[in-house]
């Protein structure tokens, strides 16, 4: 039978990262391609105790339907957390619990954009968000990322010249995949420009808690006096991605539309997962837990960077992140990056992610690739980077 798929999904390709990760089932492959938290980062004992307590004390609550906006006690706790830790809850804002920040991103595009409207995004950017935008048949326009964040000059040009620009998507902290952090000056300029041109900002902050160097920079949302910023956060990097719990903060008028869109998608986020997150926040020392995560990722990042400095060709450039999970590497101009990644993964058995997975348009040229330091063991970081370093010297020569 011939199937006629919708135009919304027909042009969306499988995630290049997911395809590469299939190689990880081969025990001979060292994967530096994932984006998962470190296995040591999970508070397994705490989650085990919390889950047992919920099922013993509140089993029906955990197994029954609930409200779309999120479990009320968790929403209260998250409002306070967002206000006290991030300063991102304005007087006219409210919060919805979503099934991971990915759903907050998807619902935002669904509510704000019609087919053919323009969405601006950093280039490179997170492939999950790019595919969500593509599924709504928007005109996706990439804005180059510089060492201190999005190019303001290119952003101004796009806002001036592109038609029907509805939304700008940014990851200001330890951006995926580049690891770059947007400066405070650029955050202020981004907000000013979007206000001037009447464009909504979707601020994604999945890695902001994982800073292991430098000083925190306030979110763009802290500047928001017009209800122009939708802020997405998540438990995926500080507790568990498998629980699928995130949150979105927006002006109440926007939030009402997100609620309706979520009702159409999945009714509500899993209540057992929400209850686990609630008890973890209320019964455990979350700040101390985040501190341990930052120490872990500081060590793993330093290990990978040190091995890269030791083994990589000096013609390979890479960005030293101040937090997050990734290191962005760039081969010399004119290099066949896709062939490099193919040889690394299939011939040298070290999986990396080609930069084309993160460009607004996969045909756009790039000589960059992404490494992940959170998921592999320390031994595999050392071994994998030594092998990859050998390839960089052979390939570039």
C-alpha positions as CSV (number, residue, x, y, z in Angstrom):
1,X,0.0,0.0,0.0
2,X,1.2,3.5,-0.8
3,X,0.8,5.9,2.2
4,X,0.3,9.7,1.8
5,X,1.8,11.3,4.8
6,X,1.1,14.9,5.8
7,X,3.4,17.6,4.6
8,X,4.1,18.5,8.3
9,X,5.9,15.2,8.9
10,X,7.0,14.1,5.5
11,X,9.9,16.5,5.4
12,X,11.1,15.7,8.9
13,X,14.1,13.3,8.8
14,X,15.0,10.9,11.6
15,X,17.3,12.5,14.2
16,X,20.9,12.0,13.1
17,X,21.9,11.7,16.7
18,X,19.4,8.8,17.3
19,X,20.7,7.1,14.2
20,X,24.3,7.4,15.4
21,X,23.3,6.2,18.8
22,X,22.2,2.9,17.3
23,X,25.9,2.2,16.9
24,X,26.2,2.4,20.7
25,X,24.7,-1.0,21.0
26,X,27.9,-2.3,19.5
27,X,30.2,-2.9,22.5
28,X,33.2,-2.1,20.4
29,X,32.0,1.5,19.7
30,X,32.9,4.3,22.1
31,X,30.1,6.8,22.0
32,X,31.0,10.5,22.4
33,X,27.7,11.3,20.6
34,X,25.1,11.2,23.3
35,X,23.6,14.1,25.2
36,X,22.5,12.2,28.3
37,X,23.4,13.0,31.9
38,X,26.2,11.0,33.4
39,X,25.1,7.7,35.0
40,X,26.7,8.9,38.2
41,X,24.4,12.0,38.2
42,X,21.2,10.1,38.9
43,X,20.0,10.2,42.6
44,X,18.8,6.6,42.2
45,X,18.3,5.9,45.9
46,X,16.3,9.0,46.5
47,X,14.0,8.3,43.5
48,X,13.6,4.7,44.8
49,X,12.6,5.9,48.2
50,X,10.3,8.7,46.9
51,X,8.5,6.4,44.5
52,X,7.9,3.7,47.1
53,X,6.5,6.3,49.5
54,X,4.2,7.7,46.8
55,X,2.8,4.3,45.9
56,X,2.4,3.4,49.5
57,X,0.8,6.7,50.7
58,X,-0.9,8.2,47.6
59,X,-1.4,5.4,45.0
60,X,-4.7,6.7,43.6
61,X,-3.4,10.2,43.3
62,X,-0.4,8.9,41.3
63,X,-2.4,6.7,39.0
64,X,-5.5,8.9,38.4
65,X,-6.1,11.7,35.8
66,X,-5.2,15.2,36.9
67,X,-5.3,18.8,35.6
68,X,-3.5,19.9,32.4
69,X,-1.7,22.8,34.0
70,X,0.2,20.4,36.3
71,X,-0.1,19.1,39.8
72,X,-1.0,22.2,41.9
73,X,1.6,21.6,44.7
74,X,4.4,21.1,42.1
75,X,3.3,24.3,40.3
76,X,3.5,26.2,43.5
77,X,7.0,24.8,44.3
78,X,8.2,25.5,40.8
79,X,6.9,29.1,40.9
80,X,8.9,29.7,44.0
81,X,11.9,28.0,42.6
82,X,11.7,29.9,39.3
83,X,11.3,33.2,41.2
84,X,14.0,32.7,43.8
85,X,16.6,30.9,41.7
86,X,16.1,32.4,38.2
87,X,14.0,35.5,38.8
88,X,11.8,34.6,35.8
89,X,8.3,34.8,37.3
90,X,6.8,38.2,36.4
91,X,3.6,39.6,37.9
92,X,1.6,38.7,34.7
93,X,3.2,35.3,34.3
94,X,2.2,31.8,35.2
95,X,3.6,28.3,34.8
96,X,2.5,25.0,33.1
97,X,4.1,21.6,33.7
98,X,5.0,19.9,30.4
99,X,6.3,16.6,29.3
100,X,9.9,17.7,29.1
101,X,11.1,21.1,27.8
102,X,10.8,19.6,24.3
103,X,7.0,19.7,24.7
104,X,7.1,23.3,25.8
105,X,9.1,24.1,22.6
106,X,6.7,22.2,20.4
107,X,3.5,23.8,22.0
108,X,5.0,27.3,21.7
109,X,5.5,26.9,18.0
110,X,2.1,25.3,17.6
111,X,0.4,28.2,19.4
112,X,2.3,31.1,17.8
113,X,3.1,30.1,14.3
114,X,1.1,29.4,11.1
115,X,2.5,27.5,8.2
116,X,4.8,29.8,6.2
117,X,5.6,32.0,9.2
118,X,9.3,32.6,10.0
119,X,11.0,31.2,13.1
120,X,14.6,32.5,13.7
121,X,17.0,30.3,15.6
122,X,20.7,30.1,16.5
123,X,22.7,28.3,13.9
124,X,23.7,25.7,15.0
125,X,20.9,24.7,17.4
126,X,19.3,21.8,19.2
127,X,18.1,19.2,16.6
128,X,15.0,18.3,18.6
129,X,13.7,21.9,18.5
130,X,14.6,22.3,14.8
131,X,12.6,19.2,13.9
132,X,9.7,20.4,16.0
133,X,9.7,23.7,14.1
134,X,10.0,21.9,10.8
135,X,7.0,19.8,11.6
136,X,4.8,23.0,11.5
137,X,6.0,23.9,8.0
138,X,7.6,27.2,9.2
139,X,10.3,29.1,7.3
140,X,13.3,28.3,9.5
141,X,16.1,30.9,9.3
142,X,19.4,30.3,11.1
143,X,21.4,33.1,12.7
144,X,25.1,32.4,13.2
145,X,26.5,31.9,16.7
146,X,29.6,33.7,17.8
147,X,31.9,33.2,20.8
148,X,29.6,35.3,23.0
149,X,26.3,34.1,21.5
150,X,24.0,34.9,18.6
151,X,25.3,37.4,16.0
152,X,23.4,40.6,16.7
153,X,24.2,42.0,13.3
154,X,22.8,38.9,11.5
155,X,19.8,39.0,13.8
156,X,19.0,42.6,13.0
157,X,19.3,41.9,9.3
158,X,16.9,38.9,9.6
159,X,14.4,40.8,11.6
160,X,14.5,43.6,9.1
161,X,14.3,41.5,5.9
162,X,12.5,38.2,6.7
163,X,8.7,38.1,6.3
164,X,6.2,37.2,9.1
165,X,8.8,36.6,11.8
166,X,6.9,35.3,14.7
167,X,9.5,33.8,17.1
168,X,13.2,33.7,18.0
169,X,14.4,30.5,19.6
170,X,17.6,30.7,21.7
171,X,19.6,28.6,24.2
172,X,21.5,31.3,26.1
173,X,23.4,29.0,28.5
174,X,26.0,26.5,27.3
175,X,24.2,26.2,24.0
176,X,23.5,22.8,22.4
177,X,25.6,22.0,20.4
178,X,28.2,24.8,20.6
179,X,28.6,25.1,24.3
180,X,28.6,28.9,23.9
181,X,27.1,31.2,26.6
182,X,25.3,34.4,25.4
183,X,26.7,37.6,27.0
184,X,24.5,39.8,29.1
185,X,25.0,42.6,26.6
186,X,23.7,40.4,23.8
187,X,20.8,39.2,25.9
188,X,19.7,42.7,26.4
189,X,20.1,43.5,22.8
190,X,18.1,40.4,21.7
191,X,15.2,41.5,23.9
192,X,15.3,45.1,22.6
193,X,15.3,44.0,19.0
194,X,12.5,41.5,19.4
195,X,10.4,44.2,21.2
196,X,11.1,46.6,18.4
197,X,10.0,44.1,15.7
198,X,7.1,42.5,17.6
199,X,8.7,39.1,17.8
200,X,8.2,36.5,20.6
201,X,11.3,34.9,22.3
202,X,11.4,31.3,23.2
203,X,14.2,30.9,25.8
204,X,15.3,27.3,26.4
205,X,17.4,26.8,29.5
206,X,18.0,23.0,30.0
207,X,21.6,23.4,31.0
208,X,21.6,26.6,33.0
209,X,22.0,24.8,36.4
210,X,25.1,23.0,35.2
211,X,27.6,25.9,35.3
212,X,31.0,24.8,36.5
213,X,33.0,27.9,35.6
214,X,32.3,31.6,35.6
215,X,29.4,33.7,36.9
216,X,25.7,33.2,36.3
217,X,24.2,35.5,33.8
218,X,20.5,36.5,34.2
219,X,18.0,35.0,31.8
220,X,16.5,37.1,29.0
221,X,13.1,36.5,30.8
222,X,14.3,38.7,33.6
223,X,14.1,41.6,31.2
224,X,10.6,40.8,30.1
225,X,8.2,43.7,30.7
226,X,6.0,43.0,27.7
227,X,5.1,39.3,28.2
228,X,7.3,38.6,25.1
229,X,9.4,35.7,26.5
230,X,8.4,32.1,27.0
231,X,10.9,30.4,29.3
232,X,11.4,26.7,29.2
233,X,13.0,24.7,32.0
234,X,13.4,21.0,32.8
235,X,14.2,18.3,35.4
236,X,15.9,16.3,32.7
237,X,19.5,17.4,33.4
238,X,19.2,17.8,37.2
239,X,17.0,14.8,38.1
240,X,16.1,12.5,35.3
241,X,15.3,12.8,31.6
242,X,13.2,9.6,31.7
243,X,10.6,11.2,34.1
244,X,9.8,13.6,31.2
245,X,9.0,16.6,33.4
246,X,9.6,20.2,32.4
247,X,7.9,23.6,32.7
248,X,7.1,26.6,30.7
249,X,6.6,30.1,32.1
250,X,4.8,32.8,30.0
251,X,2.3,35.6,30.2
252,X,-1.1,34.2,31.3
253,X,-2.7,34.9,28.0
254,X,0.0,32.8,26.2
255,X,-0.2,30.1,28.9
256,X,-3.9,29.6,28.4
257,X,-3.2,28.7,24.8
258,X,-0.4,26.4,25.8
259,X,-2.8,24.6,28.1
260,X,-5.4,24.0,25.4
261,X,-2.7,22.8,23.0
262,X,-1.4,20.4,25.7
263,X,-4.9,19.0,26.3
264,X,-4.9,18.0,22.6
265,X,-1.5,16.4,22.9
266,X,-1.4,14.3,26.1
267,X,-4.0,15.7,28.5
268,X,-1.4,16.2,31.3
269,X,2.2,15.2,32.2
270,X,2.5,11.9,34.0
271,X,1.4,12.5,37.6
272,X,3.7,9.9,39.2
273,X,6.6,11.7,37.6
274,X,5.3,15.1,38.8
275,X,5.0,13.7,42.4
276,X,8.5,12.3,42.3
277,X,9.9,15.8,41.2
278,X,7.8,17.5,43.9
279,X,9.0,15.3,46.8
280,X,12.6,15.5,45.5
281,X,12.4,19.3,45.6
282,X,10.7,19.4,49.0
283,X,12.5,16.5,50.9
284,X,16.1,16.6,49.5
285,X,18.8,19.2,49.3
286,X,18.4,20.2,45.7
287,X,21.2,22.9,45.8
288,X,23.7,20.4,47.2
289,X,22.6,17.9,44.5
290,X,23.2,20.5,41.7
291,X,26.5,21.3,43.3
292,X,27.6,17.7,43.0
293,X,26.5,17.6,39.4
294,X,28.5,20.7,38.6
295,X,31.6,19.2,40.3
296,X,31.1,16.0,38.3
297,X,30.8,17.8,34.9
298,X,33.7,20.1,35.7
299,X,35.9,17.0,36.2
300,X,34.7,15.3,33.1
301,X,34.9,18.4,30.9
302,X,38.5,19.1,32.1
303,X,39.4,15.5,31.4
304,X,38.1,15.6,27.8
305,X,39.6,19.0,27.1
306,X,43.0,17.9,28.5
307,X,43.0,14.8,26.3
308,X,42.0,16.8,23.3
309,X,44.9,19.2,23.8
310,X,47.2,16.3,24.1
311,X,46.1,14.3,21.1
312,X,44.2,16.4,18.6
313,X,45.7,18.1,15.6
314,X,46.5,21.7,16.4
315,X,44.5,22.6,13.3
316,X,41.2,21.6,15.1
317,X,39.6,24.4,17.0
318,X,37.3,23.8,19.9
319,X,35.2,25.8,22.4
320,X,35.9,25.5,26.1
321,X,32.4,25.5,27.7
322,X,31.7,27.0,31.1
323,X,29.0,24.4,31.7
324,X,26.6,22.0,30.1
325,X,27.5,18.7,28.4
326,X,29.1,19.4,25.1
327,X,32.3,20.5,23.3
328,X,32.0,21.9,19.7
329,X,34.9,21.1,17.4
330,X,35.7,22.6,14.1
331,X,38.0,21.1,11.4
332,X,40.0,23.4,9.0
333,X,38.0,25.2,6.3
334,X,37.4,23.0,3.3
335,X,37.5,19.7,5.3
336,X,34.9,17.0,4.6
337,X,33.4,16.9,8.0
338,X,30.7,14.4,7.1
339,X,33.4,12.0,5.9
340,X,35.4,12.6,9.0
341,X,32.4,11.7,11.2
342,X,31.7,8.6,9.1
343,X,35.2,7.4,9.4
344,X,35.3,8.1,13.2
345,X,32.1,6.2,13.8
346,X,32.4,3.3,11.4
347,X,36.1,2.8,10.9
348,X,37.6,4.0,14.2
349,X,34.6,3.0,16.3
350,X,34.3,6.4,18.1
351,X,30.8,7.9,17.5
352,X,30.6,11.6,17.1
353,X,27.7,13.8,15.8
354,X,28.2,15.7,12.5
355,X,27.5,19.4,12.6
356,X,24.9,19.1,9.8
357,X,22.5,17.6,12.4
358,X,22.3,21.0,14.1
359,X,22.1,23.5,11.1
360,X,18.8,25.2,10.2
361,X,19.2,23.5,6.8
362,X,21.1,20.3,6.6
363,X,22.6,21.3,3.2
364,X,24.3,24.3,4.8
365,X,28.1,23.9,4.9
366,X,29.8,23.3,8.2
367,X,33.1,21.7,9.2
368,X,32.1,21.3,12.9
369,X,31.1,18.2,15.0
370,X,29.9,17.7,18.5
371,X,31.4,15.7,21.4
372,X,29.7,14.8,24.7
373,X,31.6,14.4,27.9
374,X,28.8,13.6,30.4
375,X,27.8,10.1,29.2
376,X,31.0,8.2,28.5
377,X,33.1,6.8,31.4
378,X,36.4,8.5,32.2
379,X,38.3,5.5,30.7
380,X,36.3,5.8,27.4
381,X,36.9,9.6,27.3
382,X,40.6,8.9,27.5
383,X,40.6,6.1,25.0
384,X,38.1,7.7,22.6
385,X,39.9,11.0,22.4
386,X,43.2,9.3,21.8
387,X,41.7,7.4,18.9
388,X,39.9,10.4,17.6
389,X,43.1,12.5,17.9
390,X,44.9,10.0,15.7
391,X,42.2,10.4,13.1
392,X,42.3,14.2,13.2
393,X,46.0,14.1,12.3
394,X,45.6,11.5,9.6
395,X,42.5,13.1,8.1
396,X,43.9,16.7,8.1
397,X,47.2,15.6,6.7
